[in-house]
Amino acid sequence: MSVPIDKTLDEVRTDLFSRISDAQSNGYLPQLLNLNKGVVRGLIEIWAWGLWQMYQFMVVVFKQLFPTLATGTWLDLHCSQVGVTRQVATRAVGMVSFSRLEAAGNVNIPMGTVVRTKPDGAGTMQRFLTVTAVILPEGALSVLSEVKAQDYGREANVTAGMISEIITPVAGIDSVTNAVDWLATEAVDNETDDALRQRYILAWKNINGSTKYAYESWARSVTGVVSARIMDRHPRGMGTVDVIIRGSAGVPSADLIAQVDAVVQASRPINDDVLVRGPVPVPVDVIAELVLASGTPSLILAEAESRVRAMFANPPVLDDVTPVYVGDDLTLDRFVLVMMAVSGVKEIIFADPVETVVVPADGLAVLAGVTLSYSFASEA
């Protein structure tokens, strides 16, 4: 959007010269001025630059007057007028499983034990610390332990099997992993201007308190809710409304659903029968062989896996990878598009899935695991 008050430095300078010329024509100046060089021209240039800076400042301020254009603190001020505040980053909390090969003796896993993911395609690792000490009892091969991400932000919402390295040595423990439903509390980033602006608009749409926009506004007011789909055409019979939420890690945790339910139940019209739930999870295992024309296999596999996992992240983590949304079917072409973007990949042979994964309208494809292998093409 162009702003009417925006002017370039040349335009400001031209306006000044025109004004000076008018003043000379009216006899307001004692003599004609030399505007090519000299003290007067220098003062005019300084004044023109100062005026131009004022115009630039007005352009910035003018845009901040409108919520649809405002950014940063200015947008926060607009939102405060309708009771909406920017959501801040949180840390992921969940359960990992420590395992051993022989069930002999008790093993103490201390509080603060550090585990992490393997480096992704960008070389980034996510570290987690155990919240309390746990004991792997004699006769048992595994035990669950609560962990919290070291850093804030949604990148810690890793998918199944990504937490696989033990950084703090624990005698008697051989491995660690995280299951599909390992997250208890999803991590979120600081809310973006775009997301906050959407909630500002929803705050105006929910004024009458009985539309789908009202339900969406209530649901998205809870930190951790990325999106909400409102099924308001009597999904379970007359007078029923289903609020399907998606968390920053995909399928929301029970804790997040409970938080949203508390907000919605306190705000809903008295005659509405409301059910807050997550989408129906559709587990997807990706097992494929990448046929390589060239390159370093370990780097190619890491980047390909990172891109596959980005398909199941929302908000998007890669600019050229569109995440799956509620109700999206998963075609093989979609996987091919994502992995063929990795330099050196010539062909992809799928073992699973072998056909389109059909997802119901209220379902969400959830990554259960990624297993990628490689071979080199006979003719590169």
matplotlib code that plots the C-alpha trace (Angstrom):
import matplotlib.pyplot as plt

x = [0.0, 1.4, 1.1, 0.0, 2.5, 5.5, 8.0, 11.5, 14.4, 14.4, 10.7, 11.3, 14.2, 12.1, 9.3, 11.8, 13.3, 9.8, 8.9, 12.2, 11.4, 7.9, 9.4, 11.9, 9.1, 7.1, 10.1, 10.4, 14.1, 16.5, 18.4, 18.5, 20.1, 22.8, 21.4, 24.2, 26.8, 27.6, 26.3, 22.7, 22.6, 24.2, 21.6, 18.8, 20.3, 20.4, 16.8, 15.6, 17.2, 15.5, 12.1, 12.6, 13.4, 10.1, 8.2, 9.9, 8.9, 5.3, 5.2, 6.2, 3.7, 0.9, 1.1, 1.1, -2.2, -4.0, -4.0, -3.9, -0.6, 0.9, 3.8, 5.7, 4.8, 2.4, 0.4, 0.5, -1.1, -3.9, -4.5, -4.5, -7.7, -9.6, -8.1, -5.6, -2.0, 1.0, 1.8, 5.4, 7.7, 7.5, 9.6, 8.5, 7.8, 7.3, 8.3, 11.2, 12.0, 15.4, 16.2, 18.9, 19.7, 19.9, 17.4, 20.0, 20.0, 18.5, 19.7, 19.5, 18.9, 19.8, 17.8, 19.4, 20.5, 20.9, 19.6, 19.4, 18.4, 20.8, 21.8, 19.2, 19.9, 21.0, 23.2, 20.8, 20.3, 17.6, 18.7, 16.5, 17.1, 15.4, 13.1, 13.4, 15.5, 14.0, 14.9, 15.0, 14.1, 15.6, 13.8, 12.7, 14.2, 12.9, 11.5, 9.8, 11.3, 9.9, 12.2, 12.1, 13.7, 16.8, 15.7, 12.4, 10.6, 8.6, 11.7, 11.8, 8.5, 10.4, 8.7, 8.8, 12.3, 14.3, 15.5, 18.1, 21.4, 22.4, 24.9, 25.2, 26.6, 24.4, 25.9, 23.5, 21.5, 22.0, 19.5, 16.8, 13.9, 10.6, 7.3, 4.7, 2.7, 5.7, 4.8, 2.9, 3.2, 3.9, 6.5, 5.7, 7.6, 7.0, 3.8, 4.4, 2.7, 0.7, -0.7, -1.4, -3.1, -5.4, -6.5, -7.1, -9.5, -11.2, -11.7, -13.9, -15.7, -16.6, -18.4, -21.9, -20.4, -22.4, -20.5, -17.8, -15.4, -16.1, -15.2, -12.1, -11.1, -11.6, -9.6, -6.7, -6.5, -4.8, -1.0, 0.0, -3.0, -1.9, -5.3, -8.8, -11.5, -15.0, -17.6, -20.8, -23.4, -24.6, -21.8, -23.2, -26.8, -28.9, -27.2, -23.7, -20.5, -17.0, -13.9, -11.0, -7.7, -4.2, -1.2, 2.2, 3.3, 0.3, -2.1, -2.7, -1.8, -4.5, -3.3, -3.8, -7.2, -8.2, -7.1, -9.0, -12.1, -12.0, -12.0, -14.6, -17.0, -16.8, -17.7, -20.1, -23.8, -25.7, -27.6, -24.6, -23.2, -19.5, -16.8, -13.2, -10.9, -7.9, -8.0, -8.1, -4.5, -3.5, 0.0, 2.3, 5.6, 7.9, 10.3, 12.2, 15.4, 17.0, 18.9, 21.8, 23.5, 26.3, 27.0, 27.7, 25.1, 25.0, 24.4, 21.8, 19.9, 19.9, 18.6, 15.9, 14.7, 14.7, 12.5, 10.1, 9.7, 9.0, 5.9, 4.4, 5.4, 3.1, 3.7, 6.0, 9.7, 11.0, 9.9, 9.6, 7.8, 4.1, 3.0, 0.0, -3.2, -6.3, -8.1, -5.1, -4.5, -0.8, 0.1, 3.4, 3.9, 4.0, 6.9, 8.7, 8.5, 9.9, 12.8, 13.8, 14.7, 17.7, 20.8, 22.1, 18.8, 18.0, 15.1, 13.0, 11.8, 9.0, 8.5, 5.9, 3.6, 3.0, -0.1, -2.0, -2.6, -6.3, -7.1, -10.7, -12.0, -11.4, -8.1, -4.4, -1.5, 1.0, 4.6, 5.2, 8.8, 11.2, 13.6, 15.7, 18.4, 20.4, 22.1, 24.0, 22.6, 24.4, 24.5, 24.8]
y = [0.0, 3.4, 6.2, 9.6, 11.5, 9.6, 11.8, 11.3, 13.6, 14.9, 15.8, 17.7, 19.5, 20.5, 21.8, 24.0, 25.4, 26.1, 27.9, 30.0, 30.9, 32.1, 34.2, 35.8, 36.5, 38.3, 40.4, 38.8, 38.2, 41.2, 39.7, 36.7, 33.7, 31.5, 28.0, 26.1, 26.2, 28.1, 28.7, 29.2, 25.9, 24.1, 25.3, 24.4, 20.9, 20.5, 21.7, 19.5, 16.5, 17.3, 17.7, 14.4, 12.7, 14.1, 12.7, 9.3, 9.4, 10.3, 7.3, 5.0, 6.5, 6.7, 2.9, 2.2, 3.9, 1.0, -2.5, -4.2, -2.4, -2.0, -4.0, -4.7, -2.6, -0.5, -3.7, -4.7, -1.3, -1.9, -5.4, -4.2, -2.2, -5.4, -7.5, -9.4, -9.8, -11.3, -14.8, -15.5, -18.4, -21.5, -24.6, -28.1, -30.7, -34.4, -38.0, -39.9, -43.6, -44.7, -48.3, -51.0, -54.4, -56.4, -56.0, -56.4, -54.1, -50.7, -47.8, -44.2, -41.6, -38.3, -35.0, -32.8, -35.7, -34.2, -35.9, -34.5, -35.0, -35.8, -32.8, -32.0, -30.9, -27.5, -29.0, -27.9, -30.1, -29.9, -30.6, -31.7, -32.1, -34.6, -32.8, -35.3, -38.3, -41.6, -45.2, -48.0, -50.9, -54.4, -56.6, -53.7, -52.8, -49.3, -46.4, -43.1, -39.8, -36.3, -33.9, -30.2, -28.5, -26.4, -23.7, -21.8, -22.2, -24.7, -26.3, -28.4, -30.0, -32.8, -35.8, -39.5, -41.0, -37.8, -37.8, -40.5, -39.4, -39.4, -36.6, -37.2, -40.7, -42.9, -46.3, -49.1, -47.1, -48.0, -45.8, -43.1, -42.3, -40.4, -41.9, -40.3, -38.9, -37.9, -34.2, -33.2, -29.4, -28.0, -25.3, -22.2, -19.3, -15.7, -14.9, -13.3, -10.0, -11.9, -14.4, -11.6, -9.5, -12.5, -12.7, -9.0, -9.3, -12.3, -10.3, -7.9, -10.8, -12.5, -9.5, -11.2, -14.3, -16.9, -17.3, -19.7, -16.7, -16.4, -20.0, -19.6, -16.5, -18.2, -21.2, -19.3, -17.1, -20.1, -20.2, -23.2, -23.3, -22.7, -23.0, -24.0, -25.5, -24.9, -27.5, -25.6, -27.4, -29.8, -32.4, -34.5, -33.5, -30.3, -27.6, -29.2, -27.5, -29.2, -27.1, -28.9, -27.4, -27.9, -27.4, -26.2, -29.8, -31.0, -33.1, -31.2, -32.6, -33.4, -30.5, -28.0, -29.4, -29.0, -25.4, -24.6, -26.4, -24.3, -21.1, -22.1, -23.6, -20.3, -18.2, -20.3, -19.6, -21.5, -23.6, -24.8, -28.4, -27.8, -30.5, -29.3, -31.9, -32.5, -33.8, -37.5, -38.6, -40.6, -42.0, -42.0, -43.9, -42.8, -45.5, -44.8, -45.4, -42.4, -43.1, -40.7, -39.3, -37.6, -36.1, -37.1, -39.7, -38.7, -35.0, -35.8, -38.2, -35.6, -32.9, -35.1, -36.2, -32.6, -31.7, -34.6, -33.6, -30.0, -31.3, -32.1, -28.8, -25.9, -23.0, -23.7, -24.1, -24.1, -21.5, -24.1, -26.8, -26.5, -28.2, -30.6, -29.2, -30.7, -32.8, -32.8, -36.1, -37.1, -38.1, -39.6, -36.7, -34.4, -36.4, -36.6, -32.8, -32.3, -34.8, -34.2, -30.7, -32.1, -31.8, -35.1, -37.1, -38.7, -41.0, -42.1, -45.6, -45.8, -48.8, -47.0, -45.4, -46.9, -44.9, -41.8, -41.6, -40.7, -38.3, -37.6, -34.0, -33.8, -35.8, -34.8, -36.8, -37.3, -38.5, -41.7, -42.2, -41.6, -44.3, -43.3, -45.3, -44.7, -46.3, -44.8, -44.7, -47.0, -44.1, -40.7]
z = [0.0, -1.0, 1.6, 0.2, 2.4, 1.2, -0.7, -2.0, -1.2, -4.8, -4.5, -1.2, -2.8, -5.8, -3.6, -1.7, -5.0, -6.2, -3.0, -3.1, -6.7, -5.7, -2.9, -5.3, -7.8, -5.2, -4.1, -0.7, -1.1, -1.4, -4.4, -6.6, -4.9, -6.5, -5.8, -7.5, -4.8, -1.7, 1.8, 0.8, -1.3, 1.6, 4.1, 1.6, 1.3, 5.1, 5.4, 2.6, 4.2, 7.5, 5.9, 4.0, 7.4, 8.8, 5.8, 6.4, 10.0, 9.1, 6.7, 9.6, 12.0, 9.5, 8.9, 12.6, 13.0, 11.3, 12.9, 9.5, 8.8, 12.3, 13.5, 16.8, 19.8, 17.8, 17.0, 20.7, 21.5, 19.1, 20.5, 24.1, 23.2, 22.5, 25.3, 23.1, 24.2, 22.3, 23.3, 24.4, 23.7, 25.9, 26.3, 25.4, 28.1, 27.5, 28.3, 26.9, 27.4, 28.7, 27.8, 28.4, 26.9, 30.2, 33.0, 35.9, 39.0, 39.7, 37.6, 38.8, 36.1, 37.8, 37.4, 34.8, 32.6, 29.1, 26.0, 22.5, 18.9, 16.1, 13.9, 11.3, 7.7, 9.0, 11.8, 14.5, 17.6, 20.3, 23.9, 26.7, 30.5, 32.8, 35.3, 38.2, 39.0, 38.1, 38.8, 36.2, 38.5, 38.4, 35.9, 33.7, 30.4, 30.1, 32.1, 31.2, 32.4, 32.1, 30.2, 29.4, 26.4, 27.1, 24.7, 24.1, 20.9, 18.7, 17.2, 20.3, 19.3, 17.7, 16.1, 17.1, 17.4, 17.1, 20.7, 20.4, 21.9, 25.6, 26.4, 30.1, 30.5, 32.7, 33.6, 32.7, 30.1, 26.5, 24.6, 24.7, 22.4, 22.3, 21.2, 18.9, 21.8, 23.9, 24.3, 27.4, 26.8, 23.3, 22.9, 21.0, 19.5, 20.3, 18.4, 15.0, 13.9, 11.3, 13.9, 16.4, 13.8, 12.9, 16.6, 16.7, 13.7, 15.4, 18.5, 16.6, 14.8, 18.1, 19.6, 19.5, 21.0, 18.9, 15.6, 14.5, 14.7, 18.4, 19.0, 16.9, 18.8, 22.2, 21.1, 19.7, 22.8, 24.5, 24.1, 22.0, 19.7, 16.1, 14.4, 15.1, 12.8, 13.9, 12.9, 13.7, 11.5, 14.2, 13.9, 16.8, 16.5, 16.9, 19.0, 18.9, 18.0, 17.6, 18.1, 16.5, 17.6, 16.3, 18.6, 17.6, 17.5, 15.5, 17.5, 20.7, 24.1, 26.6, 28.7, 25.8, 25.0, 28.7, 28.7, 25.5, 26.8, 30.0, 28.0, 25.5, 28.2, 30.1, 27.1, 25.0, 24.6, 27.2, 24.7, 22.8, 23.4, 22.7, 22.3, 22.2, 20.7, 18.5, 15.0, 14.4, 14.1, 11.0, 11.7, 8.7, 8.5, 5.8, 4.6, 1.4, -0.5, -2.1, -5.3, -5.4, -8.4, -6.4, -3.0, 0.5, 1.6, 5.3, 4.5, 1.8, 4.1, 7.0, 4.8, 3.2, 6.7, 7.9, 4.9, 5.5, 9.1, 8.0, 6.2, 9.6, 11.3, 11.7, 11.6, 8.6, 9.3, 5.7, 3.1, 0.3, 2.3, 2.8, 6.0, 6.1, 7.5, 9.0, 6.3, 3.9, 2.1, 1.6, -1.9, -2.9, -5.2, -2.2, -0.7, -4.0, -4.4, -0.9, -1.1, -4.8, -3.8, -2.1, -4.3, -5.4, -5.3, -8.6, -7.7, -4.7, -4.1, -1.5, 0.8, 2.9, 2.0, -1.4, -2.2, -1.1, 2.6, 2.9, 5.8, 7.0, 7.0, 10.8, 10.7, 10.6, 9.2, 12.0, 11.3, 13.2, 11.9, 9.1, 7.8, 4.8, 3.1, 0.0, -3.0, -5.8, -9.3, -11.8, -14.2, -12.4]

ax = plt.figure().add_subplot(projection="3d")
ax.plot(x, y, z, "-o")
ax.set_aspect("equal")
plt.show()
